[in-house]
Amino acid sequence: MYTSFPLPSPASGFTEAETCGPVLIRRLTDEDHGAAADVYRDAVHSQAPALYSPQQVAAWAGLPLSRPEFRFTLAQGFGLVSEGEPSGSTARPPIEAFAVLEPLDRVALLYCRGRSCRQGRASALLQGLEALALTAGVEALRTEASFISRPLFERQGWQVMAIEELALAGVSFRRFLMQKPLTAPPPG
Ligand SMILES: CC(C)(COP(=O)(O)OP(=O)(O)OC[C@H]1O[C@@H](n2cnc3c(N)ncnc32)[C@H](O)[C@@H]1OP(=O)(O)O)[C@@H](O)C(=O)NCCC(=O)NCCS
């Protein structure tokens, strides 16, 4: 069971926008759920076709509609978003990438729009989530990585523990069960 961690308090950061490296990130709120679903679909449609079949892309992109877990994860989890520049008459900056811990020791969602990929956004979000998990007493993080995200996780010190074959929306997928032990940075 992993549900007994204390939720990170507002004092643990990210109540306001903060920088993580060069990337500005903030907490994901209830009002962001629709935008997060857009980012998810955009990320899958723009980046998965290079490594996944059309059937896999369609099944993956459709998961928020076909399974209730997506909304549950957004609602119950602890999320961070990376915003872009506001444009036109919209005062609110668009969400370009987001990541969610659910429960607190598992990176459940990590997605970035195609137009904003390879700018360090997912890496910054991961570092932010790691810092928050540490403050909550989490000793190791886990995730189920895609072929796209595995190299990114590995660069951040994650290791593949196992390879999982599963069916999502009736389509076969292979994903990588990865883990990273968390250690507090040395004082000073
Ligand atoms: C994985 C993902 C979140 C990375 O977002 P990002 O903000 O571009 O990541 P960063 O800029 O911090 O890191 C860049 C690294 O991510 C990976 N990456 C990013 N975009 C990629 C793409 N279009 N194709 C393949 N790998 C990609 C590469 O490893 C890249 O490093 P490289 O440029 O040296 O090859 C994003 O590619 C995505 O949304 N992918 C589709 C959904 C997915 O696989 N989510 C992970 C589920 S666990």
The ligand as an SDF file (V2000), in Angstrom:
LIG
                    3D

 48 50  0  0  0  0  0  0  0  0999 V2000
    8.3220   11.9160  -22.8790 C   0  0  0  0  0  0  0  0  0  0  0  0
    7.9580   13.3800  -22.9630 C   0  0  0  0  0  0  0  0  0  0  0  0
    7.0380   13.7640  -21.7790 C   0  0  0  0  0  0  0  0  0  0  0  0
    9.2430   14.2200  -22.8780 C   0  0  0  0  0  0  0  0  0  0  0  0
    8.8900   15.5970  -22.8240 O   0  0  0  0  0  0  0  0  0  0  0  0
    9.9710   16.7400  -23.1240 P   0  0  0  0  0  0  0  0  0  0  0  0
    9.5160   17.9900  -22.4250 O   0  0  0  0  0  0  0  0  0  0  0  0
   10.2310   16.8250  -24.5800 O   0  0  0  0  0  0  0  0  0  0  0  0
   11.2820   16.1590  -22.4060 O   0  0  0  0  0  0  0  0  0  0  0  0
   12.6600   16.9080  -22.1350 P   0  0  0  0  0  0  0  0  0  0  0  0
   12.8020   18.0810  -23.0650 O   0  0  0  0  0  0  0  0  0  0  0  0
   12.8190   17.1550  -20.6870 O   0  0  0  0  0  0  0  0  0  0  0  0
   13.6640   15.7520  -22.5320 O   0  0  0  0  0  0  0  0  0  0  0  0
   13.9020   15.4790  -23.8920 C   0  0  0  0  0  0  0  0  0  0  0  0
   14.0340   13.9780  -24.0660 C   0  0  0  0  0  0  0  0  0  0  0  0
   12.7510   13.3570  -24.0810 O   0  0  0  0  0  0  0  0  0  0  0  0
   12.6750   12.4000  -25.1540 C   0  0  0  0  0  0  0  0  0  0  0  0
   11.8420   12.9650  -26.2200 N   0  0  0  0  0  0  0  0  0  0  0  0
   11.2380   14.1780  -26.2330 C   0  0  0  0  0  0  0  0  0  0  0  0
   10.5270   14.3140  -27.3700 N   0  0  0  0  0  0  0  0  0  0  0  0
   10.6920   13.1940  -28.0730 C   0  0  0  0  0  0  0  0  0  0  0  0
   10.2030   12.7440  -29.3250 C   0  0  0  0  0  0  0  0  0  0  0  0
    9.4030   13.5040  -30.0800 N   0  0  0  0  0  0  0  0  0  0  0  0
   10.5730   11.5150  -29.7560 N   0  0  0  0  0  0  0  0  0  0  0  0
   11.3620   10.7380  -29.0170 C   0  0  0  0  0  0  0  0  0  0  0  0
   11.8610   11.0960  -27.7960 N   0  0  0  0  0  0  0  0  0  0  0  0
   11.5230   12.3230  -27.3520 C   0  0  0  0  0  0  0  0  0  0  0  0
   14.1160   12.2520  -25.6360 C   0  0  0  0  0  0  0  0  0  0  0  0
   14.7610   11.3100  -24.7960 O   0  0  0  0  0  0  0  0  0  0  0  0
   14.6610   13.6570  -25.3920 C   0  0  0  0  0  0  0  0  0  0  0  0
   16.0630   13.6980  -25.3030 O   0  0  0  0  0  0  0  0  0  0  0  0
   16.9030   13.9880  -26.6540 P   0  0  0  0  0  0  0  0  0  0  0  0
   16.3720   15.2670  -27.1910 O   0  0  0  0  0  0  0  0  0  0  0  0
   18.3280   14.0750  -26.1670 O   0  0  0  0  0  0  0  0  0  0  0  0
   16.6440   12.8300  -27.5570 O   0  0  0  0  0  0  0  0  0  0  0  0
    7.2530   13.7360  -24.3080 C   0  0  0  0  0  0  0  0  0  0  0  0
    8.1070   13.2860  -25.3530 O   0  0  0  0  0  0  0  0  0  0  0  0
    5.9010   13.0790  -24.4820 C   0  0  0  0  0  0  0  0  0  0  0  0
    4.8860   13.6370  -24.0850 O   0  0  0  0  0  0  0  0  0  0  0  0
    5.8680   11.8770  -25.1030 N   0  0  0  0  0  0  0  0  0  0  0  0
    4.6240   11.1890  -25.4290 C   0  0  0  0  0  0  0  0  0  0  0  0
    3.9570   10.6270  -24.1770 C   0  0  0  0  0  0  0  0  0  0  0  0
    4.8770    9.7540  -23.3350 C   0  0  0  0  0  0  0  0  0  0  0  0
    5.6170    8.9060  -23.8170 O   0  0  0  0  0  0  0  0  0  0  0  0
    4.7780    9.9920  -22.0200 N   0  0  0  0  0  0  0  0  0  0  0  0
    5.5090    9.2230  -21.0590 C   0  0  0  0  0  0  0  0  0  0  0  0
    4.6050    8.1860  -20.4310 C   0  0  0  0  0  0  0  0  0  0  0  0
    5.5030    7.5540  -19.0290 S   0  0  0  0  0  0  0  0  0  0  0  0
  1  2  1  0
  2  3  1  0
  2  4  1  0
  2 36  1  0
  4  5  1  0
  5  6  1  0
  6  7  2  0
  6  8  1  0
  6  9  1  0
  9 10  1  0
 10 11  2  0
 10 12  1  0
 10 13  1  0
 13 14  1  0
 14 15  1  0
 15 16  1  0
 15 30  1  0
 16 17  1  0
 17 18  1  0
 17 28  1  0
 18 19  1  0
 18 27  1  0
 19 20  2  0
 20 21  1  0
 21 22  1  0
 21 27  2  0
 22 23  1  0
 22 24  2  0
 24 25  1  0
 25 26  2  0
 26 27  1  0
 28 29  1  0
 28 30  1  0
 30 31  1  0
 31 32  1  0
 32 33  2  0
 32 34  1  0
 32 35  1  0
 36 37  1  0
 36 38  1  0
 38 39  2  0
 38 40  1  0
 40 41  1  0
 41 42  1  0
 42 43  1  0
 43 44  2  0
 43 45  1  0
 45 46  1  0
 46 47  1  0
 47 48  1  0
M  END
$$$$
